[in-house]
């Protein structure tokens, strides 16, 4: 019996090519995707990894054999694929392993209108079908196979984004962009073309071997080059995109990272100015400042679990105008509830360029507390360590506990969350407090229990 448990994750397919999966499996995934979505047409895109064109082509063959007409948009960012799914009203598949090393590849799938496909929304069914067909052989092709055509949507994607955030009247800005040899090198020149921006492009050459650094800006070592360039050139800000360019990280004019929670709060305030009284989703690891800013701007904050399927589900349920996560995923109602780092970056550019002060001064109002960042600890017994933390804090006066996602412990002047990794023997700790000293003390106390 074929077992795909190593490559079918909670939200996507991801694994090493060709040892864990290959074009033959990709073709079966394409056939199963067409079958489970009951789609008569789909759209497919891919990133710059060497294996991506072959895998996406095989997926297209599999879907066409089941009778689905396939539109291939070729090289694109993940949010460009979401745009195509939304604008064309088609289920979509994006071939990328995001920020993973070069030997990896994967598939992010969505239904029409960029609605997520996860374990509970079709991915488990797709996996079961691929496993069955791997063992028994794929069914006969449809009587009328689908067509495969190519279409370039980059210009339409850029126009859609520029229709959502007007940058034409901002003061000229000098912006350094580190694309990490990923898909930002493909999308940024078209989106920024003609705007009052002096673009300093770093690592825009599409190269799936990632010769300069990993395309994962969440790891501080991967933004060192960007920080140095911003400081050297006196730029107004720096932007770093991950490999498939759906996440964007910001550094200010001093080269200091701007926390994603501060970006979430800034964008929330701007979206609430357009949609008074709107709902804004934030996961439980974002800063206290996010719900505070949402309320100060007349909005309604809604707290949710970590992960894009939970955010998108809650956005659809509540009609939320915007959602943000601590990992620099930003979701917009105007973008089919999908995440797009590019649109968040444009909001930052509009906010900065619409006033005279530097970015550090602008974001200070949204960055109010001391945070630890995510600290990972390798543990043998995740459940046991979580139970130990619960036992240590549950009877303390003035402390509340909740288990929406992992364990969150909250007091008047600090909080922390501990969550188990789904894929590794790790516990992830995030701490925030009203001052640095309290944050450090809270962090050390929690870590002592986790690592006991």
C-alpha positions in Angstrom: 0.0 0.0 0.0 1.4 3.4 -1.0 1.9 5.7 2.0 2.0 9.4 1.3 2.0 10.5 4.9 5.6 11.8 4.6 4.6 14.4 1.9 0.9 15.2 2.4 0.9 17.8 5.2 -1.9 19.7 7.0 -2.2 22.3 4.3 -0.2 21.1 1.3 2.0 18.5 -0.4 5.7 18.9 0.3 8.7 16.6 0.0 12.1 15.9 -1.5 12.2 15.4 -5.3 12.6 12.8 -6.7 13.2 10.6 -3.6 9.8 11.3 -1.9 7.8 12.2 -4.9 8.2 12.7 -8.7 6.4 13.5 -11.9 4.5 10.2 -12.0 3.0 11.0 -8.6 2.4 14.6 -9.7 0.3 13.3 -12.6 -1.8 11.3 -10.2 -2.3 14.3 -7.9 -3.5 16.3 -11.0 -6.0 13.6 -11.8 -7.2 13.3 -8.2 -7.4 17.1 -7.8 -9.7 17.3 -10.9 -11.8 14.4 -9.5 -12.2 15.7 -6.0 -13.0 19.3 -7.0 -15.3 18.1 -9.8 -13.7 20.9 -11.9 -14.1 21.2 -15.6 -11.3 23.7 -15.6 -8.3 24.5 -13.4 -5.4 27.0 -13.3 -1.8 26.0 -12.5 1.4 28.0 -11.7 4.9 27.2 -10.5 8.0 28.8 -8.9 11.6 28.9 -10.1 12.8 25.5 -8.7 14.4 23.3 -11.3 11.8 20.6 -10.7 8.8 22.9 -10.9 8.1 23.0 -14.6 8.2 19.2 -15.0 6.0 18.6 -11.9 3.4 21.2 -12.9 3.4 19.9 -16.4 2.7 16.3 -15.2 -0.1 17.6 -12.9 -1.6 19.4 -15.9 -1.5 16.1 -17.9 -3.2 14.3 -15.1 -6.0 16.8 -14.7 -6.5 17.1 -18.5 -6.8 13.3 -18.7 -9.7 13.5 -16.3 -11.5 16.0 -18.6 -10.4 19.3 -17.0 -9.3 22.2 -19.2 -6.0 23.5 -17.8 -4.8 27.1 -17.9 -1.0 27.3 -17.2 0.2 30.7 -16.0 3.8 29.5 -15.7 6.2 31.3 -13.4 4.4 33.1 -10.7 4.3 33.9 -7.0 1.8 32.0 -4.8 -0.4 35.1 -4.3 -0.4 35.5 -8.1 -1.8 32.0 -8.4 -4.4 32.9 -5.8 -5.2 36.0 -7.9 -5.7 33.8 -11.0 -8.0 31.4 -9.0 -10.0 34.3 -7.7 -10.2 36.3 -10.9 -10.9 33.4 -13.2 -13.1 31.6 -10.7 -11.1 28.3 -11.0 -9.6 25.8 -8.6 -5.8 26.3 -8.6 -2.5 24.5 -7.9 0.8 26.2 -7.1 4.0 24.2 -7.4 6.4 25.5 -4.7 8.1 24.5 -1.5 8.1 28.1 -0.4 11.2 28.7 1.8 12.3 25.0 2.0 15.8 24.1 0.6 16.3 23.5 -3.2 15.8 19.7 -3.2 12.2 20.2 -2.0 9.0 20.9 -3.9 5.3 20.9 -3.2 1.8 21.8 -4.2 -0.5 24.4 -2.6 -4.0 23.7 -3.8 -7.2 25.8 -3.6 -10.8 25.7 -4.8 -12.3 28.4 -7.0 -12.0 31.8 -5.5 -8.7 30.9 -3.7 -10.6 28.9 -1.0 -8.1 26.7 0.8 -7.7 23.0 0.3 -6.5 21.4 3.6 -6.9 18.1 5.3 -10.6 18.7 6.1 -11.4 20.4 2.9 -10.3 17.9 0.3 -6.6 17.2 0.8 -7.3 13.9 2.7 -9.6 12.8 -0.1 -7.0 13.7 -2.8 -4.4 11.7 -0.9 -6.6 8.6 -0.6 -7.3 8.7 -4.3 -3.6 9.0 -5.2 -2.7 6.2 -2.9 -5.4 4.0 -4.4 -4.4 4.8 -8.0 -0.7 4.2 -7.1 -1.5 0.7 -6.1 -4.3 -0.2 -8.6 -3.4 1.9 -11.6 -5.1 5.2 -12.6 -8.6 4.9 -14.1 -9.1 5.2 -17.8 -8.9 8.7 -19.2 -12.1 10.7 -19.7 -13.9 10.2 -23.0 -13.2 13.9 -23.8 -9.8 14.9 -22.4 -9.3 18.6 -21.4 -7.1 21.1 -23.2 -3.9 22.7 -21.9 -3.4 26.4 -22.7 -1.0 29.1 -21.5 -1.9 32.5 -20.2 0.1 35.4 -18.7 -1.7 37.0 -15.7 1.2 39.0 -14.2 0.0 42.3 -15.6 -3.6 41.7 -14.4 -2.3 40.7 -11.0 -0.3 43.9 -10.7 -3.2 46.1 -11.9 -5.5 44.4 -9.3 -3.1 45.2 -6.5 -2.6 48.8 -7.6 -6.3 49.2 -7.7 -6.5 48.3 -4.0 -3.7 50.7 -2.7 -3.1 54.0 -4.4 0.7 54.8 -4.4 0.6 57.4 -7.2 0.5 60.4 -4.8 3.2 59.3 -2.2 6.5 61.1 -1.8 9.4 59.4 -3.6 10.8 56.5 -1.5 14.0 54.6 -1.8 13.3 50.9 -1.2 15.6 47.9 -1.1 14.0 44.6 -2.0 15.7 41.3 -1.3 13.9 38.6 -3.4 16.2 35.8 -2.2 16.4 34.5 -5.8 12.7 33.7 -5.4 9.5 34.8 -7.1 9.6 38.3 -5.8 12.2 38.9 -8.5 9.5 38.1 -11.0 6.6 40.1 -9.5 8.1 43.2 -7.9 9.4 44.9 -11.1 5.9 44.7 -12.7 4.0 45.7 -9.6 6.3 48.6 -8.8 6.7 49.8 -12.4 6.0 53.5 -12.8 5.5 54.2 -9.1 7.5 56.9 -7.3 9.9 54.4 -5.9 13.6 54.1 -6.4 14.1 50.3 -6.4 17.3 48.8 -5.2 17.0 45.1 -6.3 18.9 42.4 -4.5 19.0 38.8 -5.7 16.2 39.2 -8.3 17.7 36.4 -10.5 15.3 33.5 -10.4 17.4 30.6 -9.1 15.9 27.6 -7.2 19.3 26.6 -5.8 19.2 29.8 -3.6 22.9 30.8 -4.1 22.9 33.8 -1.8 20.8 32.7 1.2 17.7 30.6 2.0 14.6 32.4 0.9 13.2 32.4 4.5 13.3 35.9 6.0 11.8 34.6 9.3 15.3 33.4 10.1 17.4 36.5 11.1 20.5 35.4 9.3 18.7 35.6 5.9 18.0 39.4 6.2 21.5 40.4 7.2 22.4 41.4 3.6 19.2 43.5 3.3 19.8 45.2 6.6 23.4 46.1 5.6 22.2 47.5 2.2 19.5 49.7 3.8 22.0 51.2 6.2 24.7 51.6 3.5 22.5 53.4 1.0 20.3 55.4 3.3 17.1 53.8 2.0 13.8 54.5 3.5 13.0 50.9 4.1 13.8 47.3 3.1 11.5 44.5 2.0 12.3 40.8 2.0 10.1 38.1 0.3 10.2 34.4 0.9 10.7 31.9 -1.9 7.2 31.9 -3.3 6.7 35.6 -2.4 3.5 35.2 -0.4 5.2 36.6 2.7 6.9 39.9 3.1 9.2 41.1 5.9 10.0 44.8 6.5 13.0 46.5 7.9 13.1 50.2 8.8 15.5 52.9 7.7 17.9 51.8 10.4 17.9 48.2 9.2 15.9 47.1 12.2 13.2 44.5 11.6 9.6 45.7 12.0 7.6 43.0 13.8 4.9 41.4 11.7 2.4 42.3 14.5 3.2 46.0 14.0 2.6 45.6 10.3 -0.7 43.8 11.0 -1.8 46.7 13.3 -0.7 49.3 10.7 -2.6 47.6 7.8 -5.6 47.0 10.1 -5.8 50.7 10.9 -5.7 51.5 7.1 -8.3 48.9 6.2 -10.6 50.1 9.0 -10.4 53.6 7.6 -11.8 52.2 4.3 -14.3 49.8 6.0 -15.4 51.4 9.4 -16.5 48.9 12.0 -15.0 46.0 10.2 -13.8 42.7 11.7 -10.0 42.0 11.8 -8.7 38.4 12.5 -5.4 37.9 14.4 -3.9 34.6 15.6 -3.2 34.1 19.3 0.5 34.8 18.9 0.2 38.3 17.5 0.9 41.1 19.9 -1.5 42.7 22.4 -1.1 45.8 20.2 -3.1 44.3 17.4 -6.5 44.0 19.1 -5.8 47.3 20.9 -5.3 49.1 17.6 -8.3 47.4 16.0 -10.5 48.6 18.8 -9.0 52.1 18.8 -9.9 52.4 15.1 -13.5 51.2 15.7 -13.0 47.7 14.5 -13.8 44.3 16.0 -10.8 42.0 16.7 -11.3 38.2 16.5 -8.7 35.8 17.9 -8.0 32.5 16.2 -5.6 29.6 16.0 -2.4 29.7 14.1 -2.5 28.6 10.5 -3.9 29.9 7.2 -6.8 27.5 7.0 -8.2 28.7 10.4 -7.7 32.4 9.4 -9.4 32.0 6.1 -12.2 30.0 7.6 -12.8 32.7 10.2 -12.6 35.5 7.6 -15.2 33.8 5.5 -17.4 33.2 8.6 -17.2 36.7 9.9 -16.8 38.7 6.7 -13.5 40.1 8.1 -11.8 42.8 6.1 -8.3 41.7 7.0 -6.3 39.1 8.9 -2.7 38.9 10.1 -0.3 36.4 11.6 3.0 36.6 13.5 4.7 34.7 10.7 4.1 37.6 8.2 1.1 36.1 6.4 -1.4 38.9 5.7 -5.0 38.1 4.4 -7.3 40.5 2.6 -11.1 40.3 1.9 -10.3 42.3 -1.3 -8.0 39.5 -2.3 -10.5 36.6 -1.9 -9.4 36.2 1.8 -6.1 34.9 0.5 -2.7 35.9 1.8 -0.5 38.3 -0.1 2.7 39.8 1.2 2.9 42.2 -1.8 -0.4 43.9 -0.8 0.8 44.3 2.7 4.1 45.8 1.4 2.1 48.3 -0.7 0.1 49.4 2.4 3.4 50.0 4.2 4.7 52.0 1.3 1.5 54.0 1.1 1.5 54.8 4.8 5.2 55.8 4.8 5.0 57.8 1.6 1.8 59.6 2.8 3.7 61.4 5.6 7.1 62.8 6.2 8.5 60.9 9.2 10.8 57.8 9.0 9.3 54.3 9.2 10.7 53.7 12.7 8.7 56.6 13.9 5.6 55.6 12.0 5.5 52.0 13.4 6.4 52.9 17.0 2.7 53.5 17.7 2.0 49.9 16.6 5.0 48.2 18.4 4.1 48.7 22.0 5.5 45.7 24.0 8.5 43.6 24.5 8.4 40.2 22.8 10.7 37.1 22.8 10.1 36.0 19.2 9.5 32.2 18.7 11.8 30.0 20.8 12.0 26.3 19.9 12.9 23.6 22.3 13.5 19.9 21.4 11.5 17.7 23.9 10.9 14.0 24.1 7.4 14.3 25.5 5.5 17.3 24.2 2.2 16.4 26.0 4.1 15.9 29.3 5.9 19.2 29.2 2.7 21.0 28.3 1.0 19.3 31.3 3.9 20.4 33.5 3.5 24.1 32.5 -0.3 23.9 33.0 0.3 22.5 36.5 2.8 25.2 37.4 0.5 28.1 36.4 -3.1 26.9 36.8 -3.6 27.9 40.4 -1.7 31.1 40.4 -3.7 34.2 41.4 -4.3 36.6 38.6 -3.3 34.2 35.9 -5.7 32.7 33.3 -5.1 29.7 31.0 -6.7 28.8 27.7 -6.1 25.9 25.2 -7.4 27.3 21.9 -4.1 26.4 20.4 -1.5 24.8 22.6 -1.5 26.5 26.0 -1.8 30.3 26.5 -1.0 31.7 30.0 -2.0 35.3 30.6 -1.4 37.7 33.5 -1.9 41.5 33.8 1.5 42.5 32.4 2.7 39.4 30.4 1.5 36.4 28.4 3.0 33.4 26.8 1.9 30.6 24.5 3.4 27.2 24.1 2.5 25.0 21.1 3.7 21.6 19.9 5.1 21.4 16.4 3.0 19.2 14.0 6.1 17.9 12.2 9.0 17.8 14.7 9.6 16.9 18.4 9.5 20.6 19.3 7.7 23.0 21.6 7.4 26.6 20.4 7.3 29.4 23.0 6.2 33.0 22.4 6.3 35.5 25.2 5.2 39.2 25.4 5.2 41.6 28.3 4.9 45.3 29.0 8.6 45.7 29.5 11.8 43.9 28.5 12.7 42.8 32.1 9.3 41.1 32.6 9.5 39.5 29.2 12.9 38.0 30.0 11.9 36.8 33.4 8.7 35.2 32.0 10.6 33.6 29.2 13.3 32.1 31.5 10.7 30.7 33.9 8.7 29.0 31.1 11.8 27.6 29.4 13.0 26.2 32.7 9.8 24.0 32.9 9.9 23.2 29.1 13.5 22.1 29.2 13.5 20.4 32.7 
